[in-house]
Amino acid sequence: MILRRLLAIIALFGVALFGPAAPASAHLMPNSVISLDFHKSAIEAEILMPMSELSYGSGHKLALSPTHGIGNEAPFIAGYVHDHLQVQSPDGRAWSVAIGTIDISADSWNTDIRTVVTLTPPSRASARRFTLSWDGIIDRVSNHFVLVFVRSDFAMGTMASAPEMLGGLQGSTHRLTVDRGIGNAWLGFFASLRLGMEHIAEGHDHLLFLMALILPAPLIAKGGRWTEYGGWKRTLRGLALIVSAFTIGHSLTLIGGAVFNWQLPARPVEVGIALSILVSAIHAWRPLFAGREAVVAAGFGLVHGLAFATVISNFRLDPLAKAQSILGFNLGIEMVQMAVILSVLPLLLLIAPTRWYPAIRTGGALFAGFAALAWIEERVTAQPNGIGDAIDALLGEAPWIVGGATLVALILRFAARRYALA
C-alpha cells in the first residue's frame, strides 16, 4: 500500500512538471492498482479502486465501511468493472472477464474496493500476450492514476514479494500492451531459490535458534550440567542430526502450509519462533533435553516452517509451479543454513576443547535468551521496542564477528602449541 502511494505521488509530480491535465478536483487523489498473476492458461487480476474516487468518478455514492463489508453494492461494482475492463489478444479477439471476489481493503491511508477478476484468452491464444484496456475512474477524473503491476509470473521469475511495474494509465491513456514472452520454469525456480536464501539470511530469529541449539553440541551432559568436550566426531554427529531434524520439521509444514493451506495466525507463529530460541538458550546454559536435541529441533522446525509457508502461499501459483517454487525456496533455505553451519564449525571445534568455552557458551546463551525475550515482548504487544532492531543490526554483522573470532582462535591455538613445544 505504501508503495502505491509513493508511486502515485511521484507520478503526479511528474505530470505537474511535464504536462498536467486539467484537474478534476483540487485534492491529491489516491491511485488505483491492477495486479496481475500469470497462470498457464489464464490471468488473475486484482483491482484496487479507492472508494472515494470510485464514488466521485462513477457518480454513484458508495456508503460502505470495512466493518460492514460490501453489502448490497456488489452488483454495481461488478457491473462497473465489467464495463470498464477489456482485454484483447493481438489478433483482436476478446478475452472472457469473470468477476470473482468483491470486498473492502482498508489501511491507514485509504479505503479501497477490491475486485478479483479472472481473465481467460480465447481458444489457442497465448495468455502472455494481450492488450489491457481500463478506463475506470480515469474516464471522469483526469488526474487519477492506475498503476499496473505483474504480481507473480513464475515463468519470468517474478514473485509476489517483488512485483514488477508494467506501466501507468491516466486520462486518455487507458490501454497497455503486454508481452511476457515465452518464459522458462527455471527462471521461477531460481527466483524461488534466491528468495529462500534471502529469507533465511535475513531471518535472524531462525538462525539464532539453530546457533543456540548447537552451542552445547560438542559437550557431554552430566549431573544437570555441561561438562567436558566430547570430541570432534561427537560434535559433527550432533550437528548433522540437529540440522537434518530441523530441515525435516520445517520442510513438512512448509509443504503443508503452501499446498494444503495449513496455517496459524501470524502472531502466534512468530511468538512461537521466539519461544523456541528462549528454550534453546536455556538448554545451552543448562541441559534440558540432552541427547534429544534432534527431536526438539524437528518439533520447533514445524513452527518455523509455518512462517516459511506464508511466503510461498502468497505466490498465487499453479500446482506445478508451486511445487517447483517450494523446492527452490527450501533449497535456498538449506544452502544458507549449511553455509552458516560450515562457517561456525571451525570456530566451534577450535574453542570447544578450551577452558574459555564455558564462558563463551554461557555468554552466547544469555545473548540468545535476551534476544528471545525482546522479540517475545515485541511480537505479543505488536509494538517495536527498539531492542529487537538493535539485535537485528548486531546479528547482521555476525559473519564478520564469526570470521574475526575464528582468526583469533587460530592464532591463540597456534601460539599455545608453539609455546608448549618450546
KAWO-V772830 format. One record per run of one state. SS is the DSSP state (hx for helix, st for strand, lp for the rest). FROM is the first residue (numbers start at 1). TO is the last residue. If there is no record, write none. Layout:
ss:SS from:FROM to:TO
ss:SS from:FROM to:TO
This chain:
ss:lp from:1 to:1
ss:hx from:2 to:18
ss:lp from:19 to:31
ss:st from:32 to:38
ss:lp from:39 to:42
ss:st from:43 to:50
ss:hx from:51 to:58
ss:lp from:59 to:64
ss:st from:65 to:65
ss:lp from:66 to:68
ss:st from:69 to:69
ss:lp from:70 to:70
ss:hx from:71 to:84
ss:st from:85 to:88
ss:lp from:89 to:93
ss:st from:94 to:94
ss:lp from:95 to:95
ss:st from:96 to:106
ss:lp from:107 to:110
ss:st from:111 to:120
ss:lp from:121 to:128
ss:st from:129 to:134
ss:lp from:135 to:145
ss:st from:146 to:153
ss:hx from:154 to:156
ss:lp from:157 to:157
ss:st from:158 to:158
ss:lp from:159 to:159
ss:hx from:160 to:162
ss:lp from:163 to:163
ss:st from:164 to:170
ss:lp from:171 to:172
ss:st from:173 to:173
ss:lp from:174 to:174
ss:st from:175 to:179
ss:lp from:180 to:184
ss:hx from:185 to:202
ss:lp from:203 to:203
ss:hx from:204 to:215
ss:lp from:216 to:218
ss:st from:219 to:222
ss:lp from:223 to:224
ss:st from:225 to:229
ss:lp from:230 to:231
ss:hx from:232 to:259
ss:lp from:260 to:265
ss:hx from:266 to:285
ss:lp from:286 to:292
ss:hx from:293 to:313
ss:lp from:314 to:318
ss:hx from:319 to:351
ss:lp from:352 to:356
ss:hx from:357 to:381
ss:lp from:382 to:386
ss:hx from:387 to:395
ss:lp from:396 to:397
ss:hx from:398 to:421
ss:lp from:422 to:422
